[in-house]
Amino acid sequence: MKKYAILTDSGSDLDKSLREKYDIDYVCMHFSCEGKDYDADLDWENISAKEFYDAMREGKRFITAQVNVEQYKTAFEKYAQEGKDVLYVATSSGISAGIQASRVAREEVLKKYPDMKIVCIDALRACFALGLLAIRASELRAEGKTIEENAQWIEENKMTVNMIGSVDSLTYLKRAGRVSATSAFFGGLLNIKPIIIADAKGHNFALSKVKGRKVSLERIADMIKEAWEDVPYQRLMICHADCIEEAEELKQMIFVRLGKEVEAHIGYVGSAVGSAVGPGMIGAFCFGKKVTVNQEE
């Protein structure tokens, strides 16, 4: 079987330890602030996570940019030159145009390397939900699955990855144009916390609203318990935007509801997602019941 690389992007939030453990590569998104451009690297080499979120607290606005066609071509050709195929698991088309650019790049690279296979999958997921799919792809590769078998599994099971989260303040979603100024104002005034999920079409939306931060964490834990299924490849992932104590608290809440401790990983919300949600965002991710709800319903 020909060797193949597992590739994702900045939207996966997989830190170096996880990428090295599972031999996963990624293409880097970008962001800018006050005229200065940055790579949205997952290891925070150009700006620390603390500096990033403190800058947002100070009122600075970060604007993200997608991976362009040339970057994808460079990434794909790197593996072509190594004699490898590529399985790319991309951030949801519901929040990013990267998957379209990757497919344009694929066609151009295949003209030069016609014997190469490049499979580009729209994960319809982001953050650690995307990361979970990339990790699972790595596990399937280690089990000896071909690139086609691997891609088929990811396509058939990507809707079993559940994402449930909340933000501490609607201010940053307002700045990013995701909620109205009126909603942000009254939400802050009433201490309203939206419970956000990723739907079956890859969009993020507020499924419900609760009052108070502690209640929002409790609701996330309840919903993870409801979605959870004990599949062999299960693991709990929790992301946070500079609120590690609450992430640890949420982990323990979930353990209590599950009635056991499970494999769990806590990490930062990367700059690609963090630019929109702002400090205080927290989310939990797991494999579980198939997501069927859509925002329009």
N, C-alpha and C positions, 0 to 999 in steps of 0.2 A: 504494500500500500504506500502510495506517495505521501510524504510528510506534508502537513499543512499547519499554518499559523492560526492562532485565535487572536483576532483583532477587535478592539472596541474603541471607545473614544472618551473624552473628558467627562461626558455625561454619566459614566459608570461609577465614578467616585472610588474606584479601586486603588488603594494605596500601594506603595512599593512592595510591602510584605506579601500582600495577596497576589499581586501581579507576578512576583518572583515564584511564589509557592505553586501557582497554577500555570506558569509560563504563558502569560497573557500580555500582549502588546496593546498600545493604544495610539490613536492619532489625536493631536492636541487642538482643542478649540482656543479661542482668544477672547480677551476682553480689554476694554479701555476705560480710563478714568482721567478726567481733566487733561485730555490730549496725550496721555501716555498709554502706550500699548503694552499688554502683558500676554504671556502664554498662560492658558488655563491649565497649567500642569498639575498633575494629581499629587505632587510631592511638595507643593508650595515653595519652590526654589527661588522665585523672584519676589514674592511677597508672602509673609507668613499668614496663616489662617487668622490669627489674632489681629494682625495689622489690617487685614482685609475687612473683617467684620467690625472692627473699631472704626475704620474709615466710613463704613455705612452708617454706623451709629452717629457719626459726626455730620452726616448729611451728604456725604459724597455719593455720587451715582456711578454705577458701573454698567457699561453697555457691552453685551456679548456679541461675538462674531462666530459664524460657523466655520467648520473645516472646509477649505475650498478644494476645487477639483485637482489643482496641482499638488496639494498636500497628499491627497489620496493616491494620486499617481506615484508619487515618491514612495509612499508606504507600500503600495502593491508591488512596485518594481523592485524594491529591496528584497522581498521574498521571492520574486521571480528569479532574481540573480542567484539566490541560494537554492534554487530548484524546488521551492515549496509552493503549494497552493495557499489560498487565504480564505478563511471564514470570518467575515466581518459582521459583528452584531452591533447594530447602530442605535443611538438614541432615538426615541419615538418621533415619527414624522408629525405627531400631533403638537410637538413643541420645537422641532428642529428640522431644517431643510437639508441636513447633512446626508441623509440616505440618498436623496436625489443626486447630489454631487458625487457620491461614491459610485453610483451606477453609471454616471457619465464617464468617470475616471476608469472604471472597469472596462468599458467598451474600448477605450483608447489604449489601455495597457494590453488587452487581449489581441489587438491588431499586431502588436510588437512581439507578444509571447502567446501565440495561438494554442500552444499545448498546456497552458496554465489554466487552472480553475480558480475563479474568484466568485464566492457566494456572498451576496450582501443581503442581510436580513434586517427588516424594520422590526425592532423588538417591541414597538408600541409601549415601551417602558423606559424609565430613566432612573438616575441615582442608583441606589443599591439594588433596585429591581432589575435594572440592566446588568449590574454587576453580578447578581445571582445567575442570570442566564449565561454570562460569559464564563463564570466558574463552572457551571454545569456543562457547557460545551467543552471545557478543558477536561473534565472528568470523563466525558464520553469519548474524547480523543484518546485518553489514557486506557480506556477499555477496549480500544481497537476499532471504534466506529469510523467508517469512511466519512469524508467531508459531506457527502450526500446524505448519509444516514444521520449524521450529526445535525445538519441543517433541517432535516425533516422533523427531528425530535424537538428542536427549538421552536420551529414554526407551530407544531401541534400543541406545545405545552406552554408557550409564552404567556397565555392568559391565565395560567395557574399561579403566576407570581402576583401576590397581593401587596399593594402599597397603601399604607394608612398613615397620615401625618397631620401636623397642624403648625401654624405659625404663631408666634407670640404677639406680633403686631402686624396690622394690615397696612402700615405705612409704606413698607417696602414693595408690597404688591401694587399699591397705588402708584408709586414712582415708576414701576415697571409697566404700568398700564394694564394690570391684570384685574384691578377692581376700581370702582369709581371713588372719587374723593369723598362723596357723601357716605358711601358704605364704610370707608376707612374711618371717617370721623365718628360716626355713630357706633361703629364696632369698637373703637378705642374707648369711647365714652362709657359704653355698657360692658366693657371687658369681655366682649364676644370673641370666641376662638373658633374658627372654622375647622371642621374635620375634613381633610382633603384626601381624595383617593385618585388613583389612575384608572380610567374607565376602559372599556373594551376597544375603544378606538384610539387609545393612546393619549387622551386629553386628561389633564388634571382639573378637578373641580371640587367645590365644597359640597359634600353629600349631606352634611348637617352642620349645625352650629351649637356650641355649648357655652356656658358662662364660667369663665375662670380657667386658669392654666392647669391646676391640679385635676379638674374635671376633664379637661381635654386629654391629659395623659391617661386617665382612667378609661376614657372612651376608646382611645387607641388600643390599649391593652385588651379591652373587651372584644374589640373587632378582630384583633389578631387571633385571639382564642377561638372566635367563631369561624375564622377562615382556615385555621391551622389543620394540616393533615400530616400524619406520621409517615411520610415517604422516606425511603432510605437516604436520599440526598438532601434532606431537610437541614436548614440552618437558619438561625435568626440573625438578621442584620438590622442595626439601628444607626441612623445618621443624625447628626446634630450640627447646628450652625452656631458654634461657640457656646454651648450650654451642656457641657459634659456631665455635670452633676445630675441634671434632669434626665439625660440619656441613661445613666446608670440606674436612676430611680425607675424609669420606664422598663428597663430590662428586668428588674426585680419584680415589678408588677406583672409582667408577662409570665415570668417563671411561676409566680404564685397561682396565676390562672391556669397555667398548663399543668400544675401539680408536679413539676420537675424542672431541673436545670437542663438546658440544651446547649449545643454548640452555638455560640453567639459572637458577633463581631460588632464593635462600636467604632465609628469613624466620622470624620468631618463631611459635611455637605461641601462639595467642591465649588470652586468659583463659578463654573458654568451654570449651575443651578442656584447657587447662593446669591448671585447677582440679582435674581428676581425675588427670592423669598426672604432674604435678609437674616440678620442674627436672630436666634431664638427659634428657628425652624427645627422641628424634630419629627422623625418618621421611623416607622418599623416596617420590615419587609420579610416575607416568607413565602414558601410554596404552599399552596392550599387549594381551596375551592376555586373553580373556574370563575373568572370575572366576566359577568355578562351585562352589567349595568352600563348605560351610556348617558352622557350628560343631557342629551336632548329628551330623554324619557322622563 
